[in-house]
């Protein structure tokens, strides 16, 4: 009998928080939905942890709770939705807890608001605020204390990313650039995080998780490889550089987005004449963040040293005869099917603003990139440990 009373009380509490959230004035729909699912997930986790046989209890609990909510609050809380809410809480509970505590400490100005911190500690603040029991802090201020910046559809993607750094990177980028959930799904599927990380120095990788993609120098715009699956070119059939260029122009917006931040298109097959000879640059773009021209040459096979020399000449011409005095030096990118890093390094002088990046006509193998990135990070950590030991010995 007591178990039935406990179950009824639990069902009532969950329904109450959903009803309170629906009447929560002054909140955006997306934020309200995320907070609701987070709190529902928390209650489910805590209830399951109190069960004697957790697995079987949890399975039956979600089915019974879903049935109860359908009668009480209507559709929208199926077993799969409740399972997602539980996963949402498990993934975000630590980071949400710390972020909310920090925000509330910033706005706590008297004893009543300090007491509010204690209410949050007990995880009952949403229901109490929605019911009007707590009134000494604005609902807008509380909304700012929840670091949910995206829609529930976004978080359905994010909470399935196991790597915390990778998840944080996508959350920052999706928020900063207002990605819709379809674009977030594409960027995650194309392994944007791994491609950017593997294009950087090892000691810069961690900054992606802290700050997202920050463009401060030409190398920051690079991804390796570029994923051009949207061009719909079949690798098995023969295609030449003209075919590749035509496909890029037909999907120009997608290409510029994949290329990186701040790119503007100027021309294809841009002709310039020097010493009575004509030359053509495949694609001329401008990056408004770097404030410079970015020239792109397309290669459908292995990059050779003569290709690098040709790009050097293009870049030097633009620097001397095209760019304005207040613009930064021109950047050259050779977009190739395959490259030899040793040849690139040997051919180009140090400090040259010319880079080679491979492209792929299909989405890269995510598990392979993740494995390679993990190796890089492990190597970097080993190098750092050796450096510390060496420095310690030299001090002695």
Secondary structure by P-SEA (a helix, b strand, c coil): caaaaaaaaaaaaaaaaaaaaaacccccaaaaaaaaaaaaaaaaaaaaaaccccaaaaaaaaaaaaaaaaacccccccaaaaaaaaaaaaacaaaaaaaaaaaaaaacccaaaaaaaaaaaacaaaaaaaacccccccaaaaaaaccccccaaaaaaaaacccaaaaaaaaaaaaaacccaaaaaaaaaaaaaaaaaaaccccaaaaaaaccccccccccccccccccccccccccccccaaaaaaaaaaaaaaaaaaaccccccccccbbbbcccbbbbbcbbbbbccccbbbbbbbbcccccaaaaaaaaaaaaaaaccccccccccbbbbbbcccccaaaaaacccccccbbbbbbbcccccaaaaaaaaaaaaaaaaaaaaaaaaaaaaaac
